[in-house]
Amino acid sequence: MPNRPLHFILLLGVVSLFADMTYEAARSITGPYLAVLGASATVVGVVAGLGEFIGYGLRIVSGTIGDRTQCYWAVTLAGYAINLLAVPALALAGRWELAAALLMAERFGKAVRTPARDAMLSHASRGMGRGWAFGIHEAMDQVGAMIGPTLVAGVLAWKGSYPYAFAVLAIPAGLALAVLLAARMIYPNPHRLEPESQGSDSEGFRPVFWLCLAGFSCVAMGFVDFPLAAFHLKSQGIVEDRWIPLLYAGAMGVDALSALVFGRLYDKKGLPILGVLIAVSAWFAPLIFLSGPLGVALGMVLWGIGMGAQESVVRATVANITPRSRRATGFGIFHAGFGLAWFVGSSLMGFLYDRSLISLVVFSVAIQLASLPWLYLAHRRIPLRSESERQ
């Protein structure tokens, strides 16, 4: 059946829709929630950064396990279970230390499941164009990321209770796991969706892989995690609490649209598209941290564009430059470096926030723009425009 790859991508897209309803809803209110529980800005920055480090850094382990065992479904199912069940458990946290531990568990689950899931998606994406395929998946993902924060905003307006908002998220978490089990039964062997490569599949990771990793790590280091932005909005009284998750939902809508548009452009133009995205989106920090409500709204639009690039074009690039038999490992290594950079940058920006907003903004913009020379060198190494056609 010619549409089987698209059907598989759409089915996993539904899983991601419900999953993002769960953990992105939680992410939209964790900054204010930690503040309510007594955490400082430095704690919020470190918790957010450490969570992303766990969520990215441990992917090298789970990716390697996936490739060596070929048990992609088992790894994916286990990761989603941990990832999703930790969120409603936040309703029971009465101290910021316990809430932080559950946030770490949620990120750990994401680390376990993502390389194996992305490897399965990459098998179905070859014939469609990888930018477009990952763009579709990301767009569905972000539909959930819009609905979830909107849902908790409504719960906060209705009940005024953070624990109640977290408890409600048990519903989409259960739906995500149910659809995932259905996908496992319908597509037990997703690797068969991608034809065997005619070239050698035993090659290691090429220099372009490491050049791209260096560039994307610069982006990660300067990309402000939303909990710190939300902490700023609450602590400075820039917007009311109920508007914070709605700002996040709007950014996720921009993320979804940009993933589709720029994923398609990536298939046609290659890596330069990502350079344009970074050059534009890097300016979100001064708008969010140095302006009023209108500037914050515009800053969140740019922030959403940056997120869309990370979750569609970056993933498509990794799939294109990684050998088929080592793709989960490639995703794992790549995201481990990305996560380490995110942790260092997020922790440093949390530290800078308590001392100088100007320093935070300068660091964020400068380090993201520093990615452009690395990506230019990567582009010179490989014609990514035709890469997906040759794989």
SVG drawing of the C-alpha trace seen along z (x, -y; Angstrom):
<svg xmlns="http://www.w3.org/2000/svg" viewBox="-14 -47 49 54">
<polyline fill="none" stroke="black" stroke-width="0.4" points="0.0,0.0 1.6,-3.3 0.1,-5.3 1.4,-3.1 4.3,-5.4 2.0,-8.4 -0.5,-6.3 2.3,-5.4 3.5,-9.0 -0.1,-10.2 -0.7,-7.5 2.4,-8.4 1.4,-12.0 -1.8,-11.3 0.2,-9.7 2.4,-12.8 -0.7,-15.1 -2.1,-13.5 1.4,-13.2 2.1,-16.9 -1.3,-17.8 0.1,-16.2 3.6,-17.2 3.6,-20.6 0.6,-21.6 2.7,-20.8 5.7,-22.6 3.6,-25.8 2.9,-26.1 6.0,-24.5 7.8,-27.8 5.0,-29.5 4.3,-26.2 7.9,-26.0 7.7,-29.6 4.6,-29.0 6.4,-26.1 9.2,-28.4 11.9,-27.9 14.2,-30.7 15.0,-31.8 18.3,-30.0 16.5,-26.8 14.0,-27.1 16.9,-27.6 18.8,-24.6 15.8,-22.4 14.8,-23.3 18.3,-22.9 19.0,-19.6 15.7,-18.3 16.6,-19.0 20.1,-17.5 18.5,-14.3 15.9,-14.4 18.6,-14.8 21.8,-13.4 20.5,-9.9 19.3,-9.5 22.8,-8.2 22.2,-5.3 18.6,-4.5 19.5,-5.0 22.4,-2.6 20.2,0.0 17.5,-0.4 19.9,0.2 21.7,3.1 18.6,4.9 16.3,3.8 13.5,3.6 12.4,0.2 8.8,0.7 9.7,2.0 12.0,-1.0 9.4,-3.4 6.6,-2.0 8.6,-2.0 9.7,-5.6 6.2,-6.9 4.9,-5.3 7.4,-7.0 7.2,-10.2 3.4,-10.5 2.6,-9.1 5.0,-11.4 2.9,-14.5 -0.3,-13.8 1.8,-12.7 2.9,-16.4 -0.6,-17.0 0.7,-15.3 3.9,-17.3 3.8,-19.6 7.5,-20.7 9.5,-22.0 12.1,-19.3 9.5,-16.5 8.1,-18.5 11.7,-18.8 12.2,-15.0 9.0,-14.3 10.0,-16.7 13.3,-14.8 11.4,-11.6 9.2,-13.0 12.3,-14.1 14.0,-10.7 11.0,-9.0 11.3,-11.2 15.0,-10.4 14.2,-6.7 11.6,-6.8 12.7,-9.5 15.6,-8.0 13.7,-4.7 10.6,-6.5 12.4,-8.9 14.3,-6.0 11.0,-4.4 9.6,-7.7 12.7,-8.1 12.0,-4.7 8.6,-6.0 9.9,-9.4 12.3,-8.6 9.9,-8.6 7.9,-11.6 10.8,-14.0 12.1,-14.0 11.5,-17.6 7.9,-17.3 7.4,-14.0 9.0,-15.3 7.1,-18.6 3.8,-16.8 4.6,-14.9 5.8,-18.1 2.6,-20.0 0.4,-17.3 2.7,-17.3 2.2,-21.0 -1.6,-20.8 -1.5,-18.9 1.0,-21.5 -1.6,-24.2 -4.6,-22.3 -2.8,-21.3 -1.8,-24.7 -5.2,-26.1 -6.8,-23.3 -4.8,-24.0 -5.4,-27.8 -9.1,-27.0 -8.6,-24.8 -6.7,-27.6 -9.3,-30.1 -12.0,-27.7 -10.4,-26.2 -7.3,-28.4 -5.5,-25.2 -2.2,-24.0 -2.6,-20.4 -6.0,-20.1 -4.6,-21.2 -2.0,-18.5 -4.5,-15.8 -6.7,-16.6 -3.7,-15.7 -4.1,-12.0 -6.8,-11.9 -4.7,-12.7 -1.8,-10.7 -4.0,-7.6 -5.2,-8.3 -1.7,-8.6 -0.7,-5.3 -3.8,-3.6 -3.1,-4.9 0.6,-3.9 -0.4,-0.3 -2.7,-0.3 0.2,-1.6 2.4,1.3 -0.2,3.8 -0.8,2.3 2.8,1.7 5.0,4.2 7.9,3.8 8.2,0.1 11.7,0.6 10.1,2.4 8.6,-0.9 12.1,-2.1 13.8,-0.2 17.3,1.1 20.0,-1.4 22.1,-0.5 25.1,-2.1 27.2,-0.9 25.3,-1.2 28.2,-0.3 30.0,-3.7 30.5,-5.7 29.4,-9.2 30.8,-11.6 32.4,-15.0 29.2,-16.8 27.5,-15.1 29.9,-16.7 29.7,-20.1 25.9,-20.1 26.2,-19.0 28.5,-21.9 26.1,-24.4 22.9,-23.0 24.6,-22.9 25.2,-26.7 21.5,-27.1 20.6,-24.9 23.0,-26.8 21.3,-30.1 17.7,-29.0 15.8,-30.1 13.6,-27.3 10.0,-28.4 9.9,-27.8 12.5,-30.6 10.5,-32.9 7.3,-32.1 9.1,-32.7 10.0,-36.2 6.5,-37.0 5.0,-35.9 7.7,-37.4 7.6,-40.8 3.8,-40.9 4.0,-41.5 0.9,-39.3 -1.6,-37.5 -1.0,-33.8 -3.9,-32.7 -2.3,-34.2 1.1,-32.5 0.0,-29.1 -2.0,-30.8 1.2,-32.5 2.8,-29.1 -0.1,-27.7 0.2,-30.5 4.0,-29.8 3.2,-26.1 0.8,-27.1 3.6,-29.1 5.8,-26.0 3.4,-23.8 3.0,-26.1 6.7,-26.8 7.5,-23.1 5.2,-22.4 6.4,-25.4 10.1,-25.1 10.1,-21.3 8.8,-21.5 11.3,-24.3 14.2,-22.2 13.4,-19.3 13.8,-21.8 16.6,-24.1 18.5,-22.2 20.4,-23.4 20.5,-27.2 16.8,-27.3 17.8,-26.5 20.3,-29.3 17.6,-31.8 15.4,-30.5 18.1,-30.8 19.0,-34.4 15.4,-35.4 14.3,-33.5 17.5,-34.3 16.0,-37.8 13.3,-36.5 15.2,-37.1 15.3,-40.9 11.6,-41.0 10.6,-38.6 12.9,-39.9 13.3,-43.6 9.8,-44.7 6.1,-44.8 3.2,-42.5 3.2,-43.3 6.9,-42.7 6.6,-39.5 3.9,-38.3 6.1,-39.0 9.1,-37.4 7.0,-34.2 6.3,-34.1 10.0,-34.1 10.6,-31.6 7.9,-29.3 9.7,-29.6 12.9,-28.5 11.2,-25.5 9.6,-24.5 13.0,-24.5 14.5,-22.3 11.8,-19.7 11.4,-19.3 14.4,-20.6 17.0,-19.4 15.5,-15.9 15.3,-15.6 18.9,-16.7 20.0,-14.1 18.1,-11.4 19.7,-12.4 23.3,-12.4 23.1,-9.2 23.6,-5.6 20.3,-3.6 21.5,-0.8 22.7,-3.3 20.0,-5.9 18.7,-5.6 22.3,-5.8 22.8,-8.9 19.7,-10.5 21.0,-9.6 24.5,-11.0 23.2,-14.1 20.6,-14.9 23.1,-14.1 25.4,-16.9 22.4,-19.1 21.1,-18.4 24.5,-19.1 24.6,-22.4 21.0,-23.2 21.8,-22.3 24.9,-24.5 23.1,-27.4 19.9,-27.2 21.8,-27.0 23.9,-30.0 20.9,-32.0 19.1,-31.2 22.2,-32.5 22.4,-35.6 18.7,-36.3 19.3,-37.0 22.1,-39.4 21.6,-41.1 18.8,-40.8 21.0,-42.6 23.8,-40.0 21.2,-37.2 19.9,-38.7 23.3,-39.3 24.4,-35.8 21.3,-34.2 21.4,-36.1 25.2,-35.9 25.6,-32.2 22.7,-31.3 24.1,-33.4 27.5,-31.7 25.9,-28.5 25.7,-30.0 29.4,-29.5 29.3,-25.9 26.1,-25.3 27.7,-27.1 30.7,-24.7 28.3,-21.7 26.4,-23.0 29.6,-23.2 30.4,-19.5 27.2,-18.0 24.4,-19.0 21.6,-18.4 19.0,-19.5 19.4,-16.2 20.4,-14.1 17.0,-12.7 16.6,-11.7 19.9,-9.7 19.2,-7.8"/>
</svg>
